[in-house]
Amino acid sequence: MRENLQRDELGRFIKGLTPWNKGKKGVYSEKVLKRMSEAKKGMHLSPKTEFEKGHIPWIKNKRGIHLSPETEFKKGHKWSKKMERKKLENLRKKVMLKPNLEMTENLAYVIGLLKGDGCVYRNERSFRICLDNCDIKIANNYFNSLKEIGLNPFICEIMPSNGIGKQKMYRILAHSKEFYQWYKKLSLEKLKKLFDTKEKIIGFLRGFYEAEGSITRYVKFNKYVSTSIIINNTDLKLLRLIKSLLEKLNLNFRMNGPYKNNRLGGYNSKLLYRVQTGSRINVFRFIDVIRPSVKTLNLIVDS
C-alpha cells in the first residue's frame, strides 16, 4: 500500500519501487481479463450488484441528463430563474472588472508570461486571461501579479488528458473585458514604447524567460565546460524585441535560427528562432539583473 502511494506521488520510475505488473505478460493480468469477461457476461457482482444477471439498470431506455436516482429524470437541465440570474450577475462582476492598465513591473511580468505560454480569448459568455504552467512558483507569481493589477483570478490543478509521462499543471484564470480589449490592441511597437524604464523591461523579460527560456550546463569528461541561456519562440519579430530589450540592460545575446520545430504540428509546425548566450559573464549578469524565480544558477552548481 505504501509503495502504491509513493508511486502515485513521485511517479513510476522511482528506485526501489516494485512495478505493479512485474512478472505479468500482456497489457492486463489474467485476473483482470477474467473479471472483465465476467462483467460483460453479467456474471461479475459489484458492491451495488450492477452486473447481476437479470438486473435492469435504472437508466435503461431513458435519455437526457442524469440528476440522481431519487430525482425526476428530465431532458436537459435548467437552473431556476433566481439561480440563473445570480450566476449571470456574478459572471458580470468578474467580466466588468476594471484593472489598472498603467504599465508597471507587475503588468509587464504578466504580459511576458502571456506572450510566452498564456492566452487571452473570448468565449460565449466571458473574456478570459489564461495561463497553464507546471511550476507552482510561476503559477503563484502570475496569480499574485494579476491580483496586484486589480483582477480576481483563481488557480486550479489540471492533469494531462492521457495521464502518461506528463506532469500535472496549474491553470490560472481571470476574467476581464477591459483587459481583453486592451491586450488585443497591444502591438509590439506599442509594447516597445511602454517599456520606458528599467523596471518594466526587467518585469517583461522575467515573465518571458520563465515561460520560454532555459538554462543549460554543459559537461565534458566529468568536467564543467560552459553554461548557456536560451530563449526559444516561433515569432521572429517578438524575439527581435526581446534582443533589443536585453541590449538596453547591457546583456549581449545573439540571434540564431531558423530551426526545425519538433513540437506538435509535425511538418506544418512553425520554424523556431533562438536568442541565446554562452558567455559565463552574461549568464551570471542575466540572472542577477532579471531575478527569475525558476531556471536559475542554483540548479546547475557544480556537484
MARLO-679821 format. One record per residue (C-alpha): residue number from 1; residue in one letter; x, y negated, z. Coordinates in pm, 1 decimal. Layout:
BEGIN
tordo->NUM | dofi->a | px->X | py->Y | pz->Z
...
This chain:
BEGIN
tordo->1 | dofi->m | px->0.0 | py->0.0 | pz->0.0
tordo->2 | dofi->r | px->283.2 | py->-237.4 | pz->89.9
tordo->3 | dofi->e | px->455.3 | py->-163.1 | pz->-243.2
tordo->4 | dofi->n | px->134.8 | py->-247.2 | pz->-431.1
tordo->5 | dofi->l | px->110.8 | py->-584.2 | pz->-253.6
tordo->6 | dofi->q | px->476.3 | py->-660.9 | pz->-328.6
tordo->7 | dofi->r | px->428.8 | py->-567.7 | pz->-693.2
tordo->8 | dofi->d | px->125.1 | py->-795.6 | pz->-724.8
tordo->9 | dofi->e | px->303.1 | py->-1088.0 | pz->-558.7
tordo->10 | dofi->l | px->651.6 | py->-1053.7 | pz->-707.6
tordo->11 | dofi->g | px->597.4 | py->-872.2 | pz->-1038.3
tordo->12 | dofi->r | px->663.2 | py->-526.0 | pz->-1173.9
tordo->13 | dofi->f | px->1040.2 | py->-536.6 | pz->-1214.0
tordo->14 | dofi->i | px->1146.8 | py->-558.0 | pz->-850.2
tordo->15 | dofi->k | px->1435.1 | py->-342.1 | pz->-731.4
tordo->16 | dofi->g | px->1315.8 | py->-64.1 | pz->-501.1
tordo->17 | dofi->l | px->951.2 | py->-58.6 | pz->-611.7
tordo->18 | dofi->t | px->822.9 | py->270.3 | pz->-749.4
tordo->19 | dofi->p | px->616.8 | py->230.9 | pz->-1070.3
tordo->20 | dofi->w | px->255.6 | py->349.5 | pz->-1033.2
tordo->21 | dofi->n | px->287.8 | py->561.6 | pz->-1349.8
tordo->22 | dofi->k | px->622.2 | py->727.6 | pz->-1268.3
tordo->23 | dofi->g | px->619.5 | py->1088.6 | pz->-1385.2
tordo->24 | dofi->k | px->297.8 | py->1044.9 | pz->-1580.4
tordo->25 | dofi->k | px->261.5 | py->1071.9 | pz->-1956.9
tordo->26 | dofi->g | px->37.9 | py->872.2 | pz->-2186.7
tordo->27 | dofi->v | px->-148.8 | py->549.9 | pz->-2120.0
tordo->28 | dofi->y | px->-371.9 | py->692.5 | pz->-1844.2
tordo->29 | dofi->s | px->-315.8 | py->970.9 | pz->-1596.0
tordo->30 | dofi->e | px->-519.4 | py->1292.4 | pz->-1624.8
tordo->31 | dofi->k | px->-715.6 | py->1193.5 | pz->-1314.2
tordo->32 | dofi->v | px->-818.3 | py->860.1 | pz->-1466.5
tordo->33 | dofi->l | px->-907.7 | py->1019.6 | pz->-1801.5
tordo->34 | dofi->k | px->-1127.5 | py->1276.5 | pz->-1625.4
tordo->35 | dofi->r | px->-1301.0 | py->1001.5 | pz->-1426.7
tordo->36 | dofi->m | px->-1366.5 | py->801.0 | pz->-1744.7
tordo->37 | dofi->s | px->-1501.2 | py->1105.8 | pz->-1927.4
tordo->38 | dofi->e | px->-1738.8 | py->1192.4 | pz->-1643.2
tordo->39 | dofi->a | px->-1860.2 | py->833.9 | pz->-1624.3
tordo->40 | dofi->k | px->-1953.3 | py->839.8 | pz->-1993.7
tordo->41 | dofi->k | px->-2149.1 | py->1161.0 | pz->-1942.8
tordo->42 | dofi->g | px->-2332.3 | py->1022.7 | pz->-1639.8
tordo->43 | dofi->m | px->-2161.1 | py->1270.4 | pz->-1404.3
tordo->44 | dofi->h | px->-1947.4 | py->1027.8 | pz->-1201.5
tordo->45 | dofi->l | px->-2122.3 | py->888.2 | pz->-893.3
tordo->46 | dofi->s | px->-2014.7 | py->540.8 | pz->-791.2
tordo->47 | dofi->p | px->-2086.4 | py->398.7 | pz->-443.1
tordo->48 | dofi->k | px->-2402.5 | py->242.8 | pz->-589.6
tordo->49 | dofi->t | px->-2487.2 | py->554.8 | pz->-797.5
tordo->50 | dofi->e | px->-2498.0 | py->352.3 | pz->-1117.4
tordo->51 | dofi->f | px->-2378.3 | py->653.5 | pz->-1320.9
tordo->52 | dofi->e | px->-2609.1 | py->905.0 | pz->-1158.1
tordo->53 | dofi->k | px->-2776.3 | py->1130.3 | pz->-1412.2
tordo->54 | dofi->g | px->-3132.5 | py->1017.9 | pz->-1475.7
tordo->55 | dofi->h | px->-3076.5 | py->677.7 | pz->-1316.3
tordo->56 | dofi->i | px->-3238.9 | py->392.1 | pz->-1511.8
tordo->57 | dofi->p | px->-3042.4 | py->63.4 | pz->-1493.5
tordo->58 | dofi->w | px->-3248.2 | py->-234.7 | pz->-1378.0
tordo->59 | dofi->i | px->-3127.3 | py->-434.7 | pz->-1682.9
tordo->60 | dofi->k | px->-3241.8 | py->-182.9 | pz->-1945.7
tordo->61 | dofi->n | px->-3446.6 | py->-338.4 | pz->-2231.3
tordo->62 | dofi->k | px->-3407.9 | py->-688.9 | pz->-2081.5
tordo->63 | dofi->r | px->-3249.3 | py->-992.7 | pz->-2242.5
tordo->64 | dofi->g | px->-3126.0 | py->-1325.7 | pz->-2113.3
tordo->65 | dofi->i | px->-2919.0 | py->-1430.0 | pz->-1812.8
tordo->66 | dofi->h | px->-2884.9 | py->-1212.2 | pz->-1504.6
tordo->67 | dofi->l | px->-2963.6 | py->-1424.5 | pz->-1199.3
tordo->68 | dofi->s | px->-2980.7 | py->-1148.9 | pz->-934.7
tordo->69 | dofi->p | px->-3171.2 | py->-821.1 | pz->-888.2
tordo->70 | dofi->e | px->-3406.6 | py->-992.0 | pz->-642.0
tordo->71 | dofi->t | px->-3499.7 | py->-1290.2 | pz->-861.4
tordo->72 | dofi->e | px->-3720.0 | py->-1307.3 | pz->-1166.7
tordo->73 | dofi->f | px->-3540.3 | py->-1233.7 | pz->-1493.6
tordo->74 | dofi->k | px->-3556.7 | py->-1535.0 | pz->-1721.3
tordo->75 | dofi->k | px->-3442.5 | py->-1601.6 | pz->-2074.3
tordo->76 | dofi->g | px->-3185.7 | py->-1875.9 | pz->-2026.7
tordo->77 | dofi->h | px->-3127.5 | py->-2064.8 | pz->-1705.5
tordo->78 | dofi->k | px->-3233.2 | py->-2421.6 | pz->-1638.7
tordo->79 | dofi->w | px->-3137.3 | py->-2635.8 | pz->-1342.1
tordo->80 | dofi->s | px->-3413.2 | py->-2819.1 | pz->-1161.6
tordo->81 | dofi->k | px->-3461.4 | py->-3180.1 | pz->-1270.5
tordo->82 | dofi->k | px->-3324.5 | py->-3303.3 | pz->-939.1
tordo->83 | dofi->m | px->-3010.8 | py->-3086.6 | pz->-967.6
tordo->84 | dofi->e | px->-2957.6 | py->-3178.0 | pz->-1334.5
tordo->85 | dofi->r | px->-2986.3 | py->-3548.8 | pz->-1250.4
tordo->86 | dofi->k | px->-2736.8 | py->-3512.1 | pz->-965.3
tordo->87 | dofi->k | px->-2486.9 | py->-3324.4 | pz->-1186.2
tordo->88 | dofi->l | px->-2510.5 | py->-3592.3 | pz->-1457.7
tordo->89 | dofi->e | px->-2465.0 | py->-3871.3 | pz->-1202.1
tordo->90 | dofi->n | px->-2153.5 | py->-3702.9 | pz->-1057.2
tordo->91 | dofi->l | px->-2009.7 | py->-3649.4 | pz->-1404.8
tordo->92 | dofi->r | px->-2084.7 | py->-4010.9 | pz->-1499.8
tordo->93 | dofi->k | px->-1898.5 | py->-4135.0 | pz->-1190.5
tordo->94 | dofi->k | px->-1593.4 | py->-3931.0 | pz->-1293.5
tordo->95 | dofi->v | px->-1603.6 | py->-4030.8 | pz->-1659.1
tordo->96 | dofi->m | px->-1661.1 | py->-4401.5 | pz->-1591.6
tordo->97 | dofi->l | px->-1365.1 | py->-4436.2 | pz->-1354.3
tordo->98 | dofi->k | px->-1159.0 | py->-4742.2 | pz->-1440.5
tordo->99 | dofi->p | px->-792.4 | py->-4654.5 | pz->-1386.2
tordo->100 | dofi->n | px->-515.4 | py->-4909.2 | pz->-1357.4
tordo->101 | dofi->l | px->-359.7 | py->-4902.9 | pz->-1705.3
tordo->102 | dofi->e | px->-95.6 | py->-5166.1 | pz->-1640.2
tordo->103 | dofi->m | px->232.3 | py->-4990.8 | pz->-1723.7
tordo->104 | dofi->t | px->418.1 | py->-4868.7 | pz->-1413.7
tordo->105 | dofi->e | px->666.3 | py->-4590.0 | pz->-1342.4
tordo->106 | dofi->n | px->378.8 | py->-4359.1 | pz->-1238.3
tordo->107 | dofi->l | px->180.1 | py->-4425.2 | pz->-1555.5
tordo->108 | dofi->a | px->495.7 | py->-4384.6 | pz->-1767.2
tordo->109 | dofi->y | px->557.9 | py->-4045.7 | pz->-1597.8
tordo->110 | dofi->v | px->200.3 | py->-3935.8 | pz->-1678.8
tordo->111 | dofi->i | px->244.0 | py->-4035.7 | pz->-2045.3
tordo->112 | dofi->g | px->576.3 | py->-3848.8 | pz->-2064.2
tordo->113 | dofi->l | px->415.4 | py->-3525.1 | pz->-1943.1
tordo->114 | dofi->l | px->113.2 | py->-3568.8 | pz->-2171.0
tordo->115 | dofi->k | px->338.4 | py->-3626.8 | pz->-2474.8
tordo->116 | dofi->g | px->521.1 | py->-3306.0 | pz->-2387.2
tordo->117 | dofi->d | px->275.0 | py->-3045.2 | pz->-2256.7
tordo->118 | dofi->g | px->-55.0 | py->-3224.2 | pz->-2196.5
tordo->119 | dofi->c | px->-358.7 | py->-3320.8 | pz->-2399.5
tordo->120 | dofi->v | px->-627.0 | py->-3589.4 | pz->-2392.2
tordo->121 | dofi->y | px->-951.8 | py->-3497.5 | pz->-2565.0
tordo->122 | dofi->r | px->-1327.8 | py->-3537.1 | pz->-2568.5
tordo->123 | dofi->n | px->-1582.8 | py->-3258.2 | pz->-2536.1
tordo->124 | dofi->e | px->-1962.9 | py->-3275.9 | pz->-2548.7
tordo->125 | dofi->r | px->-2007.8 | py->-3438.7 | pz->-2208.8
tordo->126 | dofi->s | px->-1678.3 | py->-3581.9 | pz->-2086.3
tordo->127 | dofi->f | px->-1335.4 | py->-3726.4 | pz->-2166.8
tordo->128 | dofi->r | px->-1057.1 | py->-3505.4 | pz->-2033.1
tordo->129 | dofi->i | px->-692.4 | py->-3559.0 | pz->-1938.4
tordo->130 | dofi->c | px->-545.9 | py->-3210.6 | pz->-1902.6
tordo->131 | dofi->l | px->-208.4 | py->-3053.5 | pz->-1824.6
tordo->132 | dofi->d | px->-121.3 | py->-2683.7 | pz->-1786.2
tordo->133 | dofi->n | px->211.6 | py->-2603.9 | pz->-1622.3
tordo->134 | dofi->c | px->361.6 | py->-2304.2 | pz->-1443.7
tordo->135 | dofi->d | px->572.1 | py->-2510.5 | pz->-1199.1
tordo->136 | dofi->i | px->392.7 | py->-2619.9 | pz->-880.9
tordo->137 | dofi->k | px->631.8 | py->-2913.6 | pz->-828.9
tordo->138 | dofi->i | px->547.5 | py->-3064.9 | pz->-1167.7
tordo->139 | dofi->a | px->177.1 | py->-2995.8 | pz->-1111.4
tordo->140 | dofi->n | px->180.7 | py->-3176.8 | pz->-774.8
tordo->141 | dofi->n | px->382.5 | py->-3470.7 | pz->-910.2
tordo->142 | dofi->y | px->141.5 | py->-3512.9 | pz->-1201.5
tordo->143 | dofi->f | px->-159.9 | py->-3480.5 | pz->-969.1
tordo->144 | dofi->n | px->-23.1 | py->-3749.3 | pz->-734.7
tordo->145 | dofi->s | px->63.4 | py->-3981.5 | pz->-1025.5
tordo->146 | dofi->l | px->-293.7 | py->-3957.9 | pz->-1157.5
tordo->147 | dofi->k | px->-420.6 | py->-4047.7 | pz->-809.1
tordo->148 | dofi->e | px->-184.3 | py->-4345.6 | pz->-799.7
tordo->149 | dofi->i | px->-331.4 | py->-4496.0 | pz->-1117.5
tordo->150 | dofi->g | px->-687.3 | py->-4459.9 | pz->-987.0
tordo->151 | dofi->l | px->-809.6 | py->-4130.0 | pz->-1136.7
tordo->152 | dofi->n | px->-972.8 | py->-3845.5 | pz->-944.7
tordo->153 | dofi->p | px->-803.4 | py->-3522.8 | pz->-1065.0
tordo->154 | dofi->f | px->-839.6 | py->-3167.0 | pz->-939.9
tordo->155 | dofi->i | px->-599.8 | py->-2875.3 | pz->-964.6
tordo->156 | dofi->c | px->-666.7 | py->-2501.6 | pz->-1004.7
tordo->157 | dofi->e | px->-475.0 | py->-2182.7 | pz->-1081.0
tordo->158 | dofi->i | px->-528.9 | py->-2001.1 | pz->-1410.5
tordo->159 | dofi->m | px->-398.8 | py->-1661.2 | pz->-1514.0
tordo->160 | dofi->p | px->-285.2 | py->-1559.6 | pz->-1866.0
tordo->161 | dofi->s | px->-560.1 | py->-1401.5 | pz->-2074.5
tordo->162 | dofi->n | px->-370.9 | py->-1076.9 | pz->-2138.0
tordo->163 | dofi->g | px->-212.7 | py->-1057.5 | pz->-1790.3
tordo->164 | dofi->i | px->111.2 | py->-915.5 | pz->-1932.5
tordo->165 | dofi->g | px->453.6 | py->-1073.2 | pz->-1894.7
tordo->166 | dofi->k | px->328.5 | py->-1425.5 | pz->-1825.0
tordo->167 | dofi->q | px->329.2 | py->-1641.0 | pz->-1514.0
tordo->168 | dofi->k | px->20.8 | py->-1792.4 | pz->-1361.7
tordo->169 | dofi->m | px->-28.7 | py->-2158.5 | pz->-1445.4
tordo->170 | dofi->y | px->-167.1 | py->-2464.5 | pz->-1273.6
tordo->171 | dofi->r | px->-427.9 | py->-2671.2 | pz->-1454.3
tordo->172 | dofi->i | px->-463.1 | py->-3037.4 | pz->-1354.7
tordo->173 | dofi->l | px->-770.9 | py->-3204.6 | pz->-1497.3
tordo->174 | dofi->a | px->-909.6 | py->-3557.7 | pz->-1472.4
tordo->175 | dofi->h | px->-1197.4 | py->-3738.5 | pz->-1645.6
tordo->176 | dofi->s | px->-1193.3 | py->-4095.4 | pz->-1775.1
tordo->177 | dofi->k | px->-1346.1 | py->-4253.6 | pz->-2084.1
tordo->178 | dofi->e | px->-1134.9 | py->-4567.6 | pz->-2045.6
tordo->179 | dofi->f | px->-808.0 | py->-4372.3 | pz->-2022.0
tordo->180 | dofi->y | px->-909.4 | py->-4161.5 | pz->-2324.0
tordo->181 | dofi->q | px->-979.8 | py->-4467.5 | pz->-2541.4
tordo->182 | dofi->w | px->-660.0 | py->-4642.3 | pz->-2426.9
tordo->183 | dofi->y | px->-437.9 | py->-4334.9 | pz->-2482.0
tordo->184 | dofi->k | px->-574.3 | py->-4261.6 | pz->-2830.2
tordo->185 | dofi->k | px->-476.7 | py->-4612.7 | pz->-2942.4
tordo->186 | dofi->l | px->-127.9 | py->-4580.2 | pz->-2792.3
tordo->187 | dofi->s | px->117.7 | py->-4562.5 | pz->-3082.0
tordo->188 | dofi->l | px->492.9 | py->-4507.1 | pz->-3045.4
tordo->189 | dofi->e | px->553.6 | py->-4871.4 | pz->-3139.1
tordo->190 | dofi->k | px->325.7 | py->-4986.3 | pz->-2858.1
tordo->191 | dofi->l | px->499.3 | py->-4749.9 | pz->-2617.0
tordo->192 | dofi->k | px->838.0 | py->-4893.1 | pz->-2707.2
tordo->193 | dofi->k | px->714.7 | py->-5243.6 | pz->-2621.7
tordo->194 | dofi->l | px->550.1 | py->-5131.5 | pz->-2296.0
tordo->195 | dofi->f | px->870.9 | py->-4971.8 | pz->-2167.4
tordo->196 | dofi->d | px->1039.1 | py->-5303.0 | pz->-2098.7
tordo->197 | dofi->t | px->1205.4 | py->-5220.0 | pz->-1765.2
tordo->198 | dofi->k | px->1448.4 | py->-4954.7 | pz->-1647.7
tordo->199 | dofi->e | px->1194.4 | py->-4803.9 | pz->-1403.0
tordo->200 | dofi->k | px->932.0 | py->-4749.8 | pz->-1674.9
tordo->201 | dofi->i | px->1186.3 | py->-4590.5 | pz->-1909.2
tordo->202 | dofi->i | px->1304.4 | py->-4357.1 | pz->-1631.4
tordo->203 | dofi->g | px->945.5 | py->-4255.7 | pz->-1545.9
tordo->204 | dofi->f | px->864.9 | py->-4170.7 | pz->-1908.9
tordo->205 | dofi->l | px->1190.0 | py->-3978.0 | pz->-1966.3
tordo->206 | dofi->r | px->1144.2 | py->-3784.9 | pz->-1640.1
tordo->207 | dofi->g | px->797.0 | py->-3670.2 | pz->-1744.0
tordo->208 | dofi->f | px->901.5 | py->-3574.9 | pz->-2097.2
tordo->209 | dofi->y | px->1215.1 | py->-3392.1 | pz->-1976.5
tordo->210 | dofi->e | px->1018.5 | py->-3191.6 | pz->-1717.9
tordo->211 | dofi->a | px->776.0 | py->-3090.0 | pz->-1993.7
tordo->212 | dofi->e | px->1009.5 | py->-3025.9 | pz->-2288.9
tordo->213 | dofi->g | px->1366.0 | py->-3023.3 | pz->-2156.2
tordo->214 | dofi->s | px->1604.5 | py->-2755.7 | pz->-2031.9
tordo->215 | dofi->i | px->1945.9 | py->-2738.6 | pz->-1868.8
tordo->216 | dofi->t | px->2183.2 | py->-2456.3 | pz->-1960.4
tordo->217 | dofi->r | px->2508.7 | py->-2335.9 | pz->-1813.4
tordo->218 | dofi->y | px->2748.7 | py->-2154.8 | pz->-2047.5
tordo->219 | dofi->v | px->2977.0 | py->-1888.7 | pz->-1902.0
tordo->220 | dofi->k | px->3251.4 | py->-1701.3 | pz->-2088.3
tordo->221 | dofi->f | px->3458.0 | py->-1418.6 | pz->-1939.5
tordo->222 | dofi->n | px->3300.0 | py->-1489.6 | pz->-1597.1
tordo->223 | dofi->k | px->3429.4 | py->-1847.2 | pz->-1605.5
tordo->224 | dofi->y | px->3229.7 | py->-2169.9 | pz->-1625.2
tordo->225 | dofi->v | px->3264.7 | py->-2328.1 | pz->-1968.9
tordo->226 | dofi->s | px->3010.5 | py->-2611.0 | pz->-2004.2
tordo->227 | dofi->t | px->2663.5 | py->-2739.7 | pz->-1922.9
tordo->228 | dofi->s | px->2418.9 | py->-2891.6 | pz->-2168.3
tordo->229 | dofi->i | px->2082.2 | py->-3064.6 | pz->-2155.7
tordo->230 | dofi->i | px->1843.3 | py->-3003.7 | pz->-2445.2
tordo->231 | dofi->i | px->1505.8 | py->-3167.1 | pz->-2518.9
tordo->232 | dofi->n | px->1302.6 | py->-2998.6 | pz->-2795.3
tordo->233 | dofi->n | px->998.9 | py->-3119.7 | pz->-2986.5
tordo->234 | dofi->t | px->841.0 | py->-3095.7 | pz->-3332.2
tordo->235 | dofi->d | px->771.8 | py->-3471.1 | pz->-3353.2
tordo->236 | dofi->l | px->1080.8 | py->-3631.3 | pz->-3506.0
tordo->237 | dofi->k | px->959.2 | py->-3990.3 | pz->-3450.1
tordo->238 | dofi->l | px->891.6 | py->-3917.8 | pz->-3083.1
tordo->239 | dofi->l | px->1240.4 | py->-3772.4 | pz->-3034.8
tordo->240 | dofi->r | px->1393.2 | py->-4077.5 | pz->-3201.6
tordo->241 | dofi->l | px->1212.5 | py->-4289.7 | pz->-2942.9
tordo->242 | dofi->i | px->1349.1 | py->-4063.1 | pz->-2666.8
tordo->243 | dofi->k | px->1702.9 | py->-4102.7 | pz->-2800.8
tordo->244 | dofi->s | px->1673.3 | py->-4482.7 | pz->-2819.3
tordo->245 | dofi->l | px->1541.7 | py->-4498.6 | pz->-2460.2
tordo->246 | dofi->l | px->1830.6 | py->-4279.2 | pz->-2342.3
tordo->247 | dofi->e | px->2074.7 | py->-4518.8 | pz->-2510.2
tordo->248 | dofi->k | px->1921.7 | py->-4809.1 | pz->-2315.7
tordo->249 | dofi->l | px->2027.8 | py->-4623.5 | pz->-1998.8
tordo->250 | dofi->n | px->2380.0 | py->-4570.6 | pz->-2141.6
tordo->251 | dofi->l | px->2317.6 | py->-4197.2 | pz->-2189.3
tordo->252 | dofi->n | px->2471.7 | py->-4070.0 | pz->-2511.8
tordo->253 | dofi->f | px->2268.5 | py->-3787.0 | pz->-2665.6
tordo->254 | dofi->r | px->2289.1 | py->-3660.7 | pz->-3023.1
tordo->255 | dofi->m | px->2003.8 | py->-3564.8 | pz->-3256.7
tordo->256 | dofi->n | px->2010.3 | py->-3219.9 | pz->-3418.9
tordo->257 | dofi->g | px->1777.5 | py->-3022.7 | pz->-3641.8
tordo->258 | dofi->p | px->1557.5 | py->-2922.5 | pz->-3800.4
tordo->259 | dofi->y | px->1546.1 | py->-2564.3 | pz->-3670.9
tordo->260 | dofi->k | px->1305.5 | py->-2279.4 | pz->-3732.8
tordo->261 | dofi->n | px->1036.1 | py->-2270.6 | pz->-3468.5
tordo->262 | dofi->n | px->986.0 | py->-1917.6 | pz->-3333.6
tordo->263 | dofi->r | px->683.2 | py->-2005.7 | pz->-3123.4
tordo->264 | dofi->l | px->315.9 | py->-1945.7 | pz->-3205.4
tordo->265 | dofi->g | px->218.8 | py->-2015.7 | pz->-3563.3
tordo->266 | dofi->g | px->470.1 | py->-1793.1 | pz->-3741.5
tordo->267 | dofi->y | px->571.4 | py->-1922.8 | pz->-4084.6
tordo->268 | dofi->n | px->324.0 | py->-2210.5 | pz->-4054.5
tordo->269 | dofi->s | px->479.3 | py->-2348.4 | pz->-3734.4
tordo->270 | dofi->k | px->635.5 | py->-2695.0 | pz->-3749.7
tordo->271 | dofi->l | px->1012.0 | py->-2740.4 | pz->-3761.6
tordo->272 | dofi->l | px->1186.8 | py->-2806.2 | pz->-3431.7
tordo->273 | dofi->y | px->1414.8 | py->-3101.6 | pz->-3356.0
tordo->274 | dofi->r | px->1650.8 | py->-3141.9 | pz->-3064.1
tordo->275 | dofi->v | px->1805.7 | py->-3421.9 | pz->-2857.7
tordo->276 | dofi->q | px->2097.3 | py->-3286.4 | pz->-2657.4
tordo->277 | dofi->t | px->2430.4 | py->-3344.2 | pz->-2487.6
tordo->278 | dofi->g | px->2710.6 | py->-3111.2 | pz->-2385.3
tordo->279 | dofi->s | px->2914.6 | py->-3375.7 | pz->-2207.4
tordo->280 | dofi->r | px->2959.6 | py->-3295.3 | pz->-1839.2
tordo->281 | dofi->i | px->2966.7 | py->-3669.0 | pz->-1754.4
tordo->282 | dofi->n | px->2640.7 | py->-3728.4 | pz->-1944.0
tordo->283 | dofi->v | px->2471.9 | py->-3431.2 | pz->-1778.6
tordo->284 | dofi->f | px->2556.5 | py->-3548.7 | pz->-1426.2
tordo->285 | dofi->r | px->2464.1 | py->-3908.4 | pz->-1509.8
tordo->286 | dofi->f | px->2131.4 | py->-3799.5 | pz->-1662.0
tordo->287 | dofi->i | px->2033.6 | py->-3600.2 | pz->-1350.5
tordo->288 | dofi->d | px->2144.6 | py->-3885.6 | pz->-1124.1
tordo->289 | dofi->v | px->1951.8 | py->-4155.6 | pz->-1314.5
tordo->290 | dofi->i | px->1634.1 | py->-3970.3 | pz->-1422.7
tordo->291 | dofi->r | px->1592.7 | py->-3773.8 | pz->-1093.3
tordo->292 | dofi->p | px->1379.8 | py->-3483.4 | pz->-1226.5
tordo->293 | dofi->s | px->1210.2 | py->-3256.4 | pz->-970.8
tordo->294 | dofi->v | px->1297.6 | py->-2939.4 | pz->-1168.7
tordo->295 | dofi->k | px->1568.7 | py->-2826.9 | pz->-1414.6
tordo->296 | dofi->t | px->1843.8 | py->-2989.3 | pz->-1211.5
tordo->297 | dofi->l | px->2210.4 | py->-2913.5 | pz->-1138.9
tordo->298 | dofi->n | px->2136.2 | py->-2726.4 | pz->-817.5
tordo->299 | dofi->l | px->2004.5 | py->-2443.8 | pz->-1037.8
tordo->300 | dofi->i | px->2336.2 | py->-2397.5 | pz->-1215.4
tordo->301 | dofi->v | px->2603.0 | py->-2442.6 | pz->-948.3
tordo->302 | dofi->d | px->2897.5 | py->-2202.2 | pz->-959.2
tordo->303 | dofi->s | px->2843.7 | py->-1889.6 | pz->-755.2
